[in-house]
Structures are given as structure tokens and as C-alpha cells.
Amino acid sequence: MGSPFPGMDPYIEVSHLWEDFHTKLIGEIERALSSRVPDRYFVRTGERSYVALVQSDDEEFRRSFLPDVAVASRGDLGDPSREPTPTGGAMTVPSESSPVTMQAMIESEHRETFLQIFQADREHKLVTGIEIVSPSNKRAGTKGRRLYNRKRQMYLSGFAHFVEIDLLRRGRRMPMVGTWPDSPYYVLVSRKKQAPRCSVWPAYCTEPLPALRVPLAPPDLDVVLELQPLVAAIYERSRYDRDIDYRQTVDPPLSAAEAAWLAPQAP
């Protein structure tokens, strides 16, 4: 069964299916591009990994911080035999009958996948980078956002063409000059010689996602890739409808128009 939305289904995000969806969408785009780019190019997947501290009891935070491939918990933070040193003030020593409850911080290893197009020559020159924004990239003050923004700035300085796909409603978008389109999603393309100027296509859940225009090296034309059929195929093949409850609340909430549109469509 397919999604009731003709565009991006916002319930994939709130039903904890994003990790699976992102991995599969990267794979679908890689296969589609590899079959369409001229022989003088090749497409590769890459991975960005980092370790971040999370609260072990904050389930909502950990779910929102899910990366694109995996999270591996690493709870041992240093030498457990060493006692913490007070930073100031009197220290109250509780009796054995009244322990103090504390919550540990844990290390989580995050991995985020992306795509790159290279020229098939001796130098293997990078031509285009393609990123699908992750929840951690949109969470302020996180290592995931800092690392992603650093790489994004490299592309937007004219290092190579850049394609950015944001299919997440939650979180803070990356900084730009001016105001982002008033849409829950977008597709951004920055061409090397025009950077840092970008073309941004608004995207919605109530209409098909815009086609992906992937720049190559001149004089080759863009590869135009229809994004919506890839998203729809993943939804149906993965049987997401079995895990999604369309009665649950979306965060941020659907607009009045989106909610009214969904009401007669939902399973």
C-alpha cells in the first residue's frame, strides 16, 4: 500500500522510520544516477562519523538524534575507578540508606551517509556532492550540525557543485542570507561557478517532490532525476503503512490545509 501523501510523507519522520528511509533513499539515488551519468563519471557513497554525548534517559533526544546508518552506544567514559572532583562548595555525603540518584551520560557513535560524483580520470576530481539532511544536522549546538555545516561551507565556497535535500519538518535549517521558503521541505542546488548563490525548490507533502537537477562538469548537462517515484517505491516496498499511525500528532503540526487534505485520505 502506498502513502496517502503525493509528496513527502511527514509520518515517516515521527514514526521512527527515518534511519531506514534515509539509507534506502541514498541507495535509490545512487543507483539511478549511476545508470544515467556518462561513462566519464562515477558515483560513490561516503560516510561521516563522529561521537557525541547523550543523556542515557532522554529517549526523545536520542530518537531525534538518530543518524542515517547506526548508533552504537559506548557507556564507559574513562576510568570508572576515579572519583569525580568537586568544583566548589561543601560536599554533602549521603548515608548508605539515602543514596543520591544521578543519570549518566553515554557516548554514541553516529554515521551519516552521502553521495559524491567524481570524474573517471586519473585525478578522480570531485564534481558534485549530494547530501540528505539528517536530524542531527538540524539540531542546534550538536557536533553533527557543526561537522555538517563545515562541509557545507566548503561546497558553498565553490569547491564543487552541491545538492542538498531536506525532507525533515523538525529542527533548525542551515543559515542563509534571506528567508527560507515557507515550505516544510526543500531541494537546494549550488553550482560551482555561481556559489554561494543557490537555487531552492520548495517541497510539500501535498504535491509531488520537485525533480532533482544534478550538475555535472561542463559541457555536460544536468542529470534530471525524478525524486518522488523513488520515495514512493521505498514506502511501498518497505511497507511503512504497517508501522505508521496516521492518527498520531506530527511535530511540528500539520497546517490546517494539510490536515484537511489528509482527513479523507488516511487509511
Secondary structure as UniProt FT lines:
FT   HELIX           11..14
FT   TURN            15..16
FT   HELIX           18..34
FT   TURN            35..36
FT   TURN            39..40
FT   STRAND          41..55
FT   TURN            56..57
FT   HELIX           59..64
FT   STRAND          71..74
FT   TURN            80..81
FT   TURN            96..97
FT   STRAND          105..119
FT   TURN            122..123
FT   STRAND          126..132
FT   HELIX           135..138
FT   TURN            140..141
FT   HELIX           143..154
FT   HELIX           155..159
FT   STRAND          161..166
FT   STRAND          185..190
FT   HELIX           192..194
FT   TURN            195..196
FT   STRAND          199..203
FT   STRAND          212..214
FT   TURN            218..219
FT   STRAND          223..225
FT   HELIX           227..238
FT   HELIX           240..242
FT   TURN            246..247
FT   HELIX           256..262
FT   TURN            263..265
//
